């Protein structure tokens, strides 16, 4: 099974973007197969999630 991670780079006044490298390392260290997608506009996360099926 593959994990889908959708994140808003502007969340937390930009802290989400800063945490991404640590999240990627943690996923790799745990051998978790993940696809990481970034939202580009309001409502985009819903579209990304729907397209993942």
Secondary structure, DSSP 8 states (H G I E B T S, - for coil): --EEEEE-TTGGGGHHHHHHHHHHHHHHHTT--EEEEE--STTHHHHHHHHT-
